Amino acid sequence: MTKNPNSNEKNKPEPKEEFGAISEADQEPEKPLLHLHLGKILQTRGKLEEALSAYKRAQDLDPSDPEIYYAIGLLLEEMGNPESTFYIEKAIELTGSITGGGAKRKGE
């Protein structure tokens, strides 16, 4: 397991939050935002490979959500993977900016 050297103990979700997110993602596997949320929790806890899997599942379910691409890009950057640039650029392409410049998710 790879530890996130930049994480702050105070910002880590409680284990019960992680369990709840896993449970929700298992119960409703077709909801990309649940997998995105799970990925963020896992990333914060230093479970980077598991976070990447959750993000990739979210991407499979909604390949047009820029927030998913951005999350993958930041995670890959944290992991030292040069593919991070592709994902961040894709997020920018989908939104026009990296801060969510008006893009809407499915269902919004």
C-alpha positions in Angstrom: 0.0 0.0 0.0 1.3 3.4 -1.0 1.0 6.2 1.5 0.0 9.7 0.4 2.8 11.9 1.8 0.8 15.0 1.3 -2.3 13.9 3.2 -3.1 15.4 6.5 -4.4 13.1 9.3 -7.1 15.6 10.1 -8.4 15.5 6.5 -8.7 11.7 6.3 -12.3 10.4 6.3 -13.2 8.1 9.1 -13.0 4.4 8.3 -16.8 4.2 8.6 -17.1 6.9 5.8 -14.9 4.7 3.6 -17.0 1.6 4.4 -20.2 3.6 3.7 -18.9 4.7 0.3 -17.8 1.2 -0.6 -21.2 -0.1 0.4 -23.1 2.6 -1.6 -20.9 1.9 -4.7 -21.6 -1.8 -4.3 -25.4 -1.3 -3.9 -25.6 1.1 -6.8 -22.8 0.1 -9.1 -24.1 2.1 -12.1 -23.8 5.6 -10.4 -20.5 7.2 -11.5 -20.6 9.8 -8.7 -20.5 7.1 -6.1 -17.4 5.7 -7.6 -15.8 9.2 -7.8 -16.6 9.8 -4.2 -15.2 6.4 -3.2 -12.0 7.2 -5.2 -11.6 10.5 -3.4 -11.9 8.8 0.0 -9.5 6.1 -0.9 -7.0 8.6 -2.3 -7.2 10.6 0.9 -6.5 7.4 2.9 -3.4 6.7 0.8 -5.0 3.8 -1.0 -3.9 5.0 -4.4 -4.3 1.9 -6.6 -7.8 1.3 -5.2 -8.6 5.0 -5.7 -7.5 4.7 -9.4 -9.7 1.6 -9.8 -12.7 3.5 -8.4 -12.0 6.5 -10.6 -11.6 4.3 -13.7 -15.0 2.7 -12.9 -16.6 6.1 -12.7 -15.0 7.0 -16.0 -16.3 3.9 -17.6 -19.8 4.8 -16.5 -19.6 8.5 -17.5 -16.8 9.2 -20.0 -17.9 12.8 -20.4 -17.6 14.0 -16.8 -14.6 16.4 -16.5 -14.4 16.0 -12.8 -13.5 12.3 -13.2 -10.7 13.1 -15.6 -9.4 15.7 -13.3 -9.4 13.4 -10.3 -7.6 10.7 -12.3 -5.1 13.3 -13.5 -4.3 14.6 -10.0 -4.0 11.0 -8.7 -1.7 10.0 -11.5 0.4 13.1 -10.9 0.6 12.2 -7.2 1.7 8.7 -8.2 4.4 10.2 -10.5 2.7 8.8 -13.7 3.3 11.0 -16.7 -0.2 10.1 -18.1 -1.5 12.6 -15.6 -1.1 15.3 -18.3 -3.5 13.6 -20.6 -6.3 13.4 -18.0 -5.9 17.0 -16.8 -5.9 18.3 -20.4 -9.0 16.2 -21.1 -10.7 17.7 -18.1 -9.9 21.2 -19.4 -11.1 20.2 -22.9 -14.4 19.0 -21.5 -15.0 22.1 -19.3 -13.0 24.9 -20.7 -11.2 25.2 -17.4 -9.9 23.1 -14.6 -12.4 24.5 -12.1 -15.6 23.2 -13.7 -16.4 26.1 -16.0 -20.0 25.4 -16.4 -19.9 21.8 -17.5 -22.9 19.7 -16.3 -22.9 16.1 -15.2 -25.5 13.7 -16.4 -28.7 14.3 -14.6 -28.0 17.9 -13.7 
